[in-house]
Structure formats: structure tokens, C-alpha cells
């Protein structure tokens, strides 16, 4: 495994759980620190903390703090979130602090929103089932459409890709005998979504809404794929859990001592998805010293690692 010789101490709250899970899935030995009495039955805790070993510590106790010091001396990485103290590093000066902004980490996932702030001084808000910012006339376009058994994601695009999708949608509707309304007169080779006002958008979306309402998600996926259209069905948790493509890839995995299935590793390494090694809350075993006080077992260190 890629990180099989790396020891990680995960002292995060929910904001940082995923970071430890990713490292564990890549083979690191991740020890999740928790306070006594933490609720570890919640689905989110179990999903993000599977594949880690857990150590329960009461840091009000000097003995427990000494145990933590022993473990930190052996660790390669310690993950912290703002609500968790970094007193160990502050007191000892050991280790390199890498301060990562959670906000900066998701900027690339915000699409064009940061540009609105930088260029126009506007802070765009969520638009629910619609998308804003695509029309110079302020029109909003529907993105999520009700269908017979849930929702479909579809939006009118321009350009070459949008032209093919729009033409194929109209052809599909015509074959089904659906009412086309304003769609019938549009030349998709020259249609420009950036120049449409709200009345024009509403006119072309109305017949599509009626058409999609009669389709199932599976019908849209199958026929849309055949026609090479942009768009997809919106999956529920049940859809994802029973997805045949994920099943074929062995994505969901069982782990010993856990009743539920879990998302497997995000990575496929050397053609195989690494198996999950630890159930959520699997205990980190502490070795007993020859003295009365128990001491933390120090995992083997890789050559060249930082003391």
C-alpha cells in the first residue's frame, strides 16, 4: 500500500474526518482520538471513521496526556481542526505546521461564484432548482426537473454540445408526440442562451417540463445515453446503494464486526480496490509496560522519518 508505513493521529472534529479517511484508504495507520462518551453510533461518524483505529482519551488526566505524548512522538502526521487544541506542538516545537483553509480548499468547486465577488462585488446565492448568471438579461434556467419517479438534471446549453442535446431532445419529444410549443421554431445552430430573457426561457422550458414529468429516471438515462445528450437522473441514497456500475466495481465493502456496508477506498491501486481493514471504532491496542502505568505501543517507524 502507498502509505503503509505512515502513522497518522486524527484529532479532528467532523470538518476533518474525511482527511483521515482518505489517508487510511491509501494504507496509512490512522488512529482516531475521541473523548470518553462520544456518540459513535451516528451514520456520518461511522462512514468517515471506518478504516481507522480508535483511541479514547480523557485529556483532563495527566496519565492520558502522557499516553498521547508517547503516540505523538511516533506519528508522522497529526490532523487537527480549529476546535481541537494544538498544545503539543506549541509546547514542544516539534513538527511542521501545515495550516489549510477549508474555505480555500473548496473554491474550485464553487464554479463561477468567486468571479462574481471579484469582478462585480456581488455574492451570488443558491438558486435552488435553477441556475443564474447564464443570461445577460438576468434570466434563470431550470436545472432540476421533476420526473415520474424523482428528478432529472438538465439545462439548455449553447455551443456544439448544447446544440446536439437540444436537437436530440426535440427529436425525441416529436417521436413521442409531445407538444413542442416554442421549441418547434428554434434554430439551435444560432440559438444563444446568454441572450434569452425570462419569458423566452419560460416558453421553451414549459413543454420540456411536461415531457420530463412522464419519464422515469431510467428512461431518461437510457435514451439520453443513446442520443448522446447532456443530462442525468438525480440519484437517491437507495439508487446509489443499488447502482449496478458501483457493484461491478466492488465499490461498497463489508468489514468485520460491522453490520452495514461502507464506501470502499476511492483509489484503485494496481488494478484492485484496497479492502477496508478496520470497522468504525475498532480499538487501538495499547501495550502494557513492565511498570504499573500502561504505556502506549510505539508503531514501527519508516527509515528517514522525522523524530
Secondary structure, DSSP 4 states (H G I P E B T S, - for coil): -TTTT-EEEEE--GGGHHHHHHHHHTT-EEEEEE-TT----SHHHHHHHTTSEEEE--TTSHHHHHHHHHHHHH-SEEEE-TTS--HHHHHH--S------HHHHTGGGGTTHHHIIIII-------TTEE-SS-TT---EE-EEEETTEEEE-----HHHHHHHHHHHHHHHHHTT---GGGGG--TTT--GGG--HHHHHHHHHHHHHHHTT--HHHHHHHHHHTT-S-EEPP-HHHHHT-HHHHHTT-EE--TT-SS-EE--S-EETTEEPPP---TTEEPPPPPPSSSS---------TT---
